[in-house]
Amino acid sequence: MTGGTTPTTLCNLVRGQSDPFVNAWTTYRGLRLWIMTAARPTRAHGGTPGRIVKADYGGVVVASGGPRDGDDRGVVLLQVRTETGPPVRALDYFAAFGEYLH
C-alpha cells in the first residue's frame, strides 16, 4: 500500500485480483500478506498511507490516499491470507494497531 494510491484504486485492485487469479498483496512484518477482500469505510480516516489505524466496519482500517487526493477514507481489510495459511478475518490476524503495511 503505497502513498498516493487512492482507496478506490486499492479496493478495485483487490476485487479485480481475486480468485482464481493471483490476489493483491502487501507485506506486513517482512512477510507477504494477500488481501482477499477489502471495502471502503463510510468516513475519512487520516494518517500516513499504509498505517493500520483501527478496527472498524467489521475489519481493519488502513490509511491510504489523502485529502489532497479528495479520497482520504482509507481501506478496510476484511479478509487476509498468509503465504502458508488459509484466509482469515483481518480482525483476527492483526493483533496490533499503529503498525504499517509496506
Buried (B, 14 or more C-beta within 10 A) or exposed (E): BEEEBBBBBBBEBBEEBBEEEEBBBBEBEEEEBBBBBBBBBEEBBEBEBBBBBBBBBEBBBBBBBBEEBEBBBBBBBBBBBBEEEEBEBBBEBBEEEEEBBE
